[in-house]
Amino acid sequence: MSFEKMAFNISRPSDWIFFYSKNAINFYFESEVYDANFQYGVIGAGSSKAFHSLTGHEPNFIGKGNAEEVALFINEKLNKASFIFIKANNSLSSIEKLLDESIEQTAVEIYDNKIINNIEVPKCNLLVFTSPLNVQAWFSNYKIADEVIFAIGKTTAEAIQKYTTSKIIYCQHPSMENLYENVVNYILENRKQEQ
């Protein structure tokens, strides 16, 4: 995958600025400064840490990574607010699609995420996918043999299911930390069984 900042302009006022990823946070704060007039929302603990590291502030809302839960919270608790969603140009826009039509929202694409083809990957036993675009990149170049498959969350697991019927281990609450724990726990369990 390659990531490249795009020119962007936030021309309309909003109550909330909402980030889908750490990349969105990093690219946004390369050219913008923290503004206390906005409320800020992020998805996941990793994004929260990145936000704090760049701004010195905690985000006003931290979603656990489940688009349905975040959208439900917005629909029920923040339905009078307006939102700007900061994201990649290939984003699934999963939260925006689940919001009530009455919620004012604007999408701002601030970085380009592209698939890099023809990358040689060594033989491995485990495959770890962190986004649906990662899935698309892998399956445009490779097939599943007998590898164990991990996904960061349900949306990524659903993207994998389009290509294979293999079992997929995924996080109930998507984060890099939970994904890491799933992989480590799997490896430790396998070692016990081999002994």
Secondary structure, DSSP 8 states (H G I E B T S, - for coil): -EEEE------S--SEEEESSHHHHHHHHHH----TTSEEEEESHHHHHHHHHHHSS--SEEE-S-HHHHHHHHHHHSTTSEEEEEEETT---HHHHHS-TTSEEEEEEEEEEE---S------SEEEE-SHHHHHHHHTT----S-EEEESSHHHHHHHHTT--S-EEE-SS--HHHHHHHHHHHHHHHHHHH-
